Amino acid sequence: MKKITFFLPVLVLIVAAALSSIFIVTETQRALVLQFGRVVAVKDDPGLSFKIPLIQEVVYYDDRILSLETAELEVTPLDDRRLVVDAFARYRIADVEQFRQAVGTGGIRSAEDRLDRILRAATREVLGSVNSNDILSTDRAALMLRIRNSAISEASNLGLLIIDVRLKRTDLPEQNLAATFARMRAEREREAADEIARGEEAAQRVRAQADRTVVELVSDASRQSEIARGEADAERNAIFADAYGADAEFFEFYRSLTAYSRALQGSNSTMVLSPDSEFFNYLKQADRP
């Protein structure tokens, strides 16, 4: 009975020591085995592992891709238009041993504070070397790659690998929005005025060309009408000449009757002429027996 009483606590201690010497590393983790604060082993593969109880301890770190949103940052591009920028980065712990040496017991919280400062400095440096139009454009992949490449060296000193950096928001500060909108409106109004002026100039050219075309067409039509009228008069005169040549006496008689009919109308039946005027030759002959 005394032996059982003696060995039972010993057995419990042995079991407890055996259980405390076992630790499990999952697929999403990496582990460091520390002995008196010094790294003695790195466990990268998932599964069961062992450590010395009471002397060694295990620290776990996330092996997945992590995200970090940087604090709001105000940058000044080359054209002195201040912009407010929000960015986020995706990173992972590439070297857990170096990570432990760099941040100590601060862990992820301390690492992200330092990484945030690194990203803010890289963002301010890169965006300060270009114009605001380049930042505000939709094609900003090259700028984000430059920010990543600028920060990747310092981040590697922390045992971190920056996978990607993205700009979420690039806006003007509130106090600059009204002035910027007014300037944009003035530029659009100037462009509209230029377009209207160019349109009026083009319209004037079209109208001038149309007026010139009208003058040319009317002139050509008048010329052709005069030619046609002259040809018609010539043809008429030729007909009269032929008729006169065929019977001169009848032609003279016909012309006299035509002159009488035009001169002796109801409203113009009074004429004052000399009695021996040639106008009455055929009337005199008509009075003869």
Secondary structure by P-SEA (a helix, b strand, c coil): caaaaaaaaaaaaaaaaaaaabbbbcccbbbbbbcccccccccccccccccccccbbbbbbbccbbbbbbcbbbbbccccbbbbbbbbbbbccccaaaaaaacccccaaaaaaaaaaaaaaaaaaaaaaccccccccccaaaaaaaaaaaaaaaaaaacccccccccccccccccaaaaaaaaaaaaaaaaaaaaaaaaaaaaaaaaaaaaaaaaaaaaaaaaaaaaaaaaaaaaaaaaaaaaaaacaaaaaaaaaaaaaaacccccccbbbbccccccaaaaaaaacc
